């Protein structure tokens, strides 16, 4: 029985990115993929154990990702008051920028549900 390796199926852009990282770090492609899988495994483990993970959006805004178990333990800590929600709603009503409107809608939703 021969030892075969399982290769991840990568798109052209993903494969190009792996090549770029391998070149920058002077590592083999397989090492780059193994490191990426290790990071993914860490992220999943953190999410499953109730940890809080901070993610950065392409805009630079940081978002806290949490499991439902952790959120319920924290209680109302993340809920916005009616006054805070009203202030955000007034800002939303007056903004002309589509990006800012989307950001405000997200903050209102997260603040209303406490997530």
N, C-alpha and C positions, 0 to 999 in steps of 0.2 A: 504494500500500500504506500503510495507516494504522499509526501507532505505537500499539501496545496495551501496557498494563502488566499484569504478572502480579500478582494480589493474593493474599496468603496466605489460606487458609481458617481463620478464627478462630472459636472457640466464643464464646458470649455473654459468658462470664466473661473470656475473653482479650481480647475487643473492649473490654469495660468497663475492663479494666486498662490497655490502650493509651490509652483516652480519659483515664483518671486521670493517667497519666504525662505525656501531652501537655499536660494542663491545668497540672500542677505545674511542668513545665519550660518552659511557654510555647512549645512546639514543635508542629509539624504532626504528625498521626498517621503520615504517611509517614516522617518523620524518626525517630520513636520506633521504628518497625518496622525501618528501616535500621540504627539503632544496635543494636537487639537482634540482628539478623543479623550485624553486625560482631563482637559479643561471641561469638556462637555460632561464627563462623568462627575467631576467635582460639582458642577452647576446643578445637575439632577439630584445628587446626594444632598446638597444644601436645601434644595426646594422640598425634597421629601421629608427631611428631618425638621422642617419648620423654621428654617433659618430665613433671614432677610438678605436679599441680594440686591445691590444697587446696580442699575443698568443705566447707561448713558445713551440717549437718543441721538440720531444724527445731528440734531439741532444743538446738542450740548446739554440739554436739560436732563437732569438725573431723575430717575423714577425708581421707587422702592418696590421690588417684586417680593411678595410674601405668599406663604401658603395660607389657606383658609384657617387652619388650626391656629397659627400665630396671630392672625388678625382677630380671631374671636377671643384669644387670651388678652389682647391689648384693649379690647372693649371699644369704647367710644373715642379713644385717643385721636383717631384720624378724621372723625366726623367734623364738618364745619358747622358753625352755628347758623341759624336762619339769617342773621345780620351779614355774616361773611358770604353766604350763598347769594343774598340779595345784592351785595356789592359786586360780586363777580357777574351776576346776571345783568346789572346795569352797565358794566364795562362791555359785556358781550353785545348788548343792544346798540352801543354807540361805536363799536369798532368797525372799521372799513377793511381791515387787513384780514384776508382769509386764513392765513397761518395763525394769527393771534386769536381769531374766532374759534378755530379748532382747538387751540391750546386751552382757551377759557372753557369751552364745552367739556373737555376732558377733566379739567380741575373741578368743575361743578359736579359732574357725575361722580368722580372719585370722592369729593367732599360730602356729597349727599349720602352715599352708601358707606362712607368711612373706610375706603380702601386706598 
